[in-house]
């Protein structure tokens, strides 16, 4: 039972980490796109 709990915590930790990385990537992409848009326009 303890092993299952550890596995679940492990999975949740990595999925949240991946989600955070994805969000950070999206925000940096939007920031870069806005910057490029200002330079172009």
Secondary structure, 3 states (H helix, E strand, C coil): CHHHHHHHHHHHHHHHHHHHHHHHHHHHHHHHHHHHHHHHC
